[in-house]
């Protein structure tokens, strides 16, 4: 029962579009599959790091005010930066050729870094996982079972994000979007910028 409650709460949180979703969406439209997966892998790695903290009950992260405040402001700056990069993107055809644009470089490591920083600098991730393990996981739940919960959530994050890439990155979807992808990118830029501007106040 405990596992079902945790898995359900985690999946419902994934269904709510956040900064990671808009980042994955633009990567799916502009990058070949393997590089978009790099973004997903980076986001998953950041989630895995915070889940590791949660599993071992490192409540000190949540209680260390200066650390949480620092993460919040760094995250806000990073999200605004990503948003501005998308807003500055010129109208281009939907090809997947390499670009010198920060978000569209054909390099797995760089795309991994972009995804990792998006997940790591979002303080809501650490707060969510710590709250999940504090509120929903019993004190009697052993370390092995807590590790299983964490591995399950890491897997769900990765496969859900990859699923988004597979759906949005399909040729039919890209052809259907056509030139309107410019509008999608601008909407993503606005949303990321808004997330960044509002983050310090949440």
Protein Blocks (a to p, Z undefined) as FASTA:
>chain_A
ZZmmmmmmmmmmmmpccfklmmmmmmmmmpcfklmmmmmmmmmmmmmmmmmmmmnopakl
mmmmmlmmmmmmmmmmmmmmmmmmmmmpccddddfbdcfbfklcccfklmmmmmmmmmmm
mmklmmmmmmmmmmmmcfklcfklmmmmmmmmmmmmmmmmmmmmmmmmpmklmmmnmmml
mmmmmmmmmmmmmmmmmmmmZZ
